[in-house]
Amino acid sequence: MSKESSDEEPPVYLHHDVYPAVDPSQLISNHAFQGKCVIVTGASRGIGEDAAFTFARAGASVVLVARTKSQLDAVESRILEHVPNAQVLKAAVEVIDPAKVEVAVTRVVERFGGVDVLVAAAGTARSMIVAFLQADP
Ligand SMILES: NC(=O)c1ccc[n+]([C@@H]2O[C@H](COP(=O)([O-])OP(=O)(O)OC[C@H]3O[C@@H](n4cnc5c(N)ncnc54)[C@H](OP(=O)(O)O)[C@@H]3O)[C@@H](O)[C@H]2O)c1
């Protein structure tokens, strides 16, 4: 952590580290999610991709959900490259279609016996970012 400027009130700090409260390294080294099934929507990039990657490193079976199959394939490859024995299931599903979501969840339960964690990261930040830019260009 470094202090960017002492003139700022309140002071502005730049963080290039991981806060202890959210640091996953111990969960990863302990394989704390071994035997757990984690569904991650929005897993093809961004927050969801990193969440899926981290849960897989912590031993979880991960279900990658997003609409773009080629991106899900790429994320699966990234996971298997680092965690060769990872259990990965992909579901190229539009999350606002309840019928397709139900089919996907049924597949998940058949394969893994249930769901322990849902990371709901599907979405878009576009309107939020535009609003930010308009408020503070
Ligand atoms: N990044 C930030 O700083 C931030 C801050 C606050 C909140 N958030 C929120 O956190 C969420 C994730 O952010 P992000 O930055 O990781 O976004 P991102 O990089 O744009 O990723 C969005 C993910 O959601 C998937 N997705 C979008 N619509 C979908 C749909 N209808 N059905 C299934 N999958 C869908 C996308 O894949 P496909 O396009 O292949 O479907 C992609 O995997 C967003 O809802 C965002 O608003 C982000």
The ligand as an ORCA input file, in Angstrom:
! r2SCAN-3c Opt
* xyz 0 1
  N     -16.325     -4.658    -12.852
  C     -16.730     -3.837    -11.877
  O     -15.996     -2.965    -11.399
  C     -18.128     -3.974    -11.307
  C     -18.507     -3.180    -10.224
  C     -19.786     -3.337     -9.664
  C     -20.665     -4.253    -10.211
  N     -20.289     -5.001    -11.260
  C     -21.260     -5.958    -11.785
  O     -20.709     -7.268    -11.696
  C     -21.126     -8.031    -12.848
  C     -19.895     -8.585    -13.562
  O     -19.053     -7.502    -13.934
  P     -17.824     -7.746    -14.907
  O     -17.009     -6.510    -14.872
  O     -17.173     -9.057    -14.629
  O     -18.599     -7.797    -16.313
  P     -18.124     -8.410    -17.708
  O     -16.652     -8.514    -17.804
  O     -18.853     -7.621    -18.768
  O     -18.712     -9.892    -17.690
  C     -20.081    -10.098    -17.733
  C     -20.313    -11.591    -17.801
  O     -21.723    -11.835    -17.768
  C     -22.069    -12.668    -18.887
  N     -23.428    -12.325    -19.246
  C     -23.931    -11.088    -19.534
  N     -25.233    -11.157    -19.803
  C     -25.589    -12.473    -19.651
  C     -26.804    -13.181    -19.797
  N     -27.942    -12.549    -20.134
  N     -26.815    -14.509    -19.588
  C     -25.670    -15.147    -19.239
  N     -24.487    -14.543    -19.087
  C     -24.442    -13.207    -19.294
  C     -21.018    -12.337    -19.934
  O     -20.813    -13.378    -20.866
  P     -21.582    -13.488    -22.271
  O     -21.602    -12.118    -22.865
  O     -20.778    -14.493    -23.033
  O     -22.941    -14.006    -21.934
  C     -19.776    -12.232    -19.058
  O     -19.290    -13.512    -18.733
  C     -21.951     -7.100    -13.723
  O     -23.328     -7.312    -13.443
  C     -21.542     -5.727    -13.264
  O     -22.583     -4.778    -13.430
  C     -19.053     -4.882    -11.809
*
